[in-house]
Amino acid sequence: MTEPDFLDATRVFYDAVAVDYAERFREELGVRPLDRAMLAGFAEFVRADGGGTVADLGCGPGQVTGQLRDLGLTVFGVDLSPQMIEVARRAHPELRFDVGSMTDLDLPDGSLGGIVAWYSIIHVPQERLPEVLAEFQRALAPGGHLLLAFQVGDEPLHVAQPLGHPVSLDFQRLQPDHIVGLLSQAGLVVRARLVREPGDGNTERTQQAFLLARKPPPA
């Protein structure tokens, strides 16, 4: 089956920037206390519901994967970019990282206690989001948790020549209410949402959204 164009474009972009990206954003999570709080809340929910394996989908260089491990979770990372996976494996040799796509997870039904998609659904065209969220729902065990992070907005952001590399990519900005509706359609119940203002520095220009959802447990 032919791979969708957006997957190839995303892979080419992140393969080109992987090493410089990892260095540029290495400390980003450390200066974002509200972001860390959402990850900590997610981890606590997962542990309270019996733990289970967590997948960090679109893991990039693995900072969030490592943070989830530090929060007591059994976690592995998946990313479309082989170069990003190489960077993540060097940074966190004790963790598992796989090349793969969130559009077609190589995982059994109901096999995950949690999924984190931290600024990764922003690379999925909006018309494809329902199928991606349905794939998340399929892979989650009943009672499993999902944490999404994304930029807020109505128009895509075009990024060209990042960090001096001759590549470009469109980043989808999203509206929280719209994503809440898509989560509901996928059979996932939103438990919490946070929208914060842009952080200090020049890496953020819009509000940032975080949605915590759950696959309902058996009645």
C-alpha positions in Angstrom: 0.0 0.0 0.0 1.3 3.5 -0.9 2.3 5.6 2.0 0.5 8.9 2.5 2.5 11.9 1.3 2.3 13.6 4.7 4.2 10.7 6.4 7.0 10.9 3.9 7.2 14.7 4.2 7.3 14.4 8.0 10.0 11.7 8.0 12.2 13.7 5.6 11.9 16.9 7.7 12.8 15.2 11.0 15.5 13.0 9.6 17.2 16.2 8.4 17.0 18.1 11.7 17.2 15.3 14.3 20.6 16.0 15.9 20.2 19.8 15.9 16.6 19.6 17.1 17.5 17.4 20.0 20.1 19.9 21.1 17.9 22.9 20.6 15.0 21.6 22.6 17.0 19.5 25.1 16.0 21.7 28.1 12.5 22.7 26.9 10.5 20.4 29.2 12.6 21.5 32.2 11.3 25.1 31.9 7.7 24.2 31.4 6.2 23.4 34.8 2.6 23.2 33.6 3.6 20.7 30.9 5.4 18.6 33.4 2.3 18.7 35.6 0.2 17.3 32.9 2.6 14.5 32.3 2.7 13.8 36.1 -1.1 13.7 36.3 -1.2 11.4 33.3 1.3 9.1 35.0 -0.7 9.1 38.2 -3.9 8.1 36.4 -2.1 5.3 34.6 -0.6 3.9 37.8 -3.9 4.2 39.7 -5.6 2.1 37.0 -3.0 -0.7 37.3 -0.2 0.6 35.2 0.4 -1.1 31.9 2.7 -0.2 29.1 2.7 3.3 27.8 3.6 4.3 24.2 5.1 7.8 23.5 4.0 8.2 19.9 6.0 10.7 17.9 8.7 10.5 20.6 11.3 12.5 18.8 14.6 12.5 20.7 13.0 10.9 23.7 12.8 13.6 26.3 9.2 12.9 27.2 9.8 9.2 27.1 12.5 9.6 29.7 10.3 11.9 31.8 7.5 9.2 31.8 10.1 6.6 32.9 11.2 8.9 35.7 7.5 9.2 36.7 7.4 5.4 37.3 5.9 4.2 34.0 6.9 1.3 31.8 7.2 3.2 28.5 8.6 2.9 25.0 8.9 5.5 22.2 7.8 5.3 18.6 8.7 7.8 15.9 8.4 8.0 12.1 12.0 9.3 11.7 14.8 6.7 11.9 17.3 9.5 12.6 15.2 10.7 15.6 15.1 7.1 16.9 18.9 6.9 16.7 19.2 10.1 18.7 16.7 8.8 21.3 18.5 5.5 21.6 21.8 7.2 22.2 20.3 9.5 24.8 18.3 6.8 26.6 20.0 3.4 25.9 17.9 1.8 28.7 14.6 2.5 26.9 13.0 0.9 23.9 12.5 3.0 20.8 10.9 1.8 17.5 10.5 3.3 14.1 6.8 3.4 13.3 3.7 5.4 12.5 0.8 6.4 14.7 -1.5 5.9 11.8 -0.9 2.1 11.9 0.4 0.9 15.2 2.0 -2.5 15.2 0.3 -3.3 18.5 -2.5 -5.7 19.6 -5.9 -4.4 20.5 -6.1 -3.2 24.1 -2.4 -3.7 24.8 -1.6 -0.2 26.2 -2.3 1.3 29.6 -1.5 4.7 28.2 -0.6 6.7 25.1 1.1 10.1 24.9 1.1 12.1 21.7 3.2 15.1 22.6 3.1 17.6 19.7 2.8 14.8 17.2 -0.8 14.9 16.0 0.2 18.3 14.6 1.7 16.5 11.6 -1.5 14.7 10.7 -3.9 16.4 8.2 -7.1 17.3 10.0 -9.2 15.0 7.8 -7.0 12.1 8.9 -7.3 12.8 12.6 -10.4 10.7 13.2 -8.7 7.5 12.0 -5.6 8.3 14.1 -7.7 8.8 17.2 -9.6 5.6 16.4 -6.2 3.8 16.2 -5.3 5.1 19.6 -8.6 3.9 21.0 -8.0 0.5 19.5 -4.6 0.1 21.1 -5.7 1.3 24.5 -6.9 -1.2 27.1 -10.3 -0.4 28.7 -9.6 2.2 31.4 -6.4 3.3 29.5 -5.4 7.0 29.3 -4.4 9.3 26.5 -2.5 12.6 26.7 -2.4 15.0 23.7 -0.4 18.2 23.4 -0.7 20.6 20.5 -0.5 24.3 19.4 -3.8 26.2 19.4 -5.0 27.9 16.2 -6.9 27.8 13.0 -4.2 28.0 10.3 -1.2 25.8 9.7 2.3 27.1 10.5 4.7 26.7 7.6 8.3 26.0 8.9 11.0 26.4 6.3 14.8 25.9 6.7 14.7 25.1 10.4 18.0 25.4 12.2 19.6 26.0 8.7 18.4 22.8 7.1 17.0 22.9 3.6 13.6 21.3 4.4 10.1 22.6 5.2 6.9 21.3 6.7 3.4 22.5 7.6 2.5 22.2 11.3 -1.3 21.9 12.0 -2.6 24.2 14.7 -5.8 22.9 16.3 -8.7 24.0 18.4 -9.2 22.1 21.7 -13.0 22.0 21.3 -12.7 20.4 17.9 -10.3 17.7 19.2 -12.5 17.1 22.2 -15.3 16.3 19.7 -13.1 14.0 17.7 -12.0 12.2 20.9 -15.7 11.7 21.8 -16.4 10.3 18.3 -13.5 7.8 18.8 -15.0 6.6 22.1 -12.6 8.4 24.4 -13.8 10.6 27.3 -12.0 13.8 28.1 -11.1 14.1 31.8 -9.1 17.3 31.8 -7.9 20.1 29.6 -5.3 22.8 30.0 -4.7 25.8 27.7 -1.7 27.9 28.6 -0.2 31.0 27.2 3.0 31.0 25.1 6.1 30.4 27.2 9.0 32.8 27.5 11.6 32.9 24.7 10.9 32.7 21.0 9.9 29.0 20.6 6.2 29.5 21.1 3.9 32.0 19.4 0.4 30.6 20.2 -1.4 29.1 23.1 -0.6 25.5 23.9 -3.3 22.9 24.6 -3.2 19.6 26.6 -6.0 17.1 26.7 -6.2 14.1 29.0 -8.7 11.5 27.9 -9.7 7.9 28.9 -11.0 4.8 27.2 -14.0 3.8 29.4 -13.5 0.8 31.5 -16.0 -2.1 31.3 -19.4 -1.4 32.7 
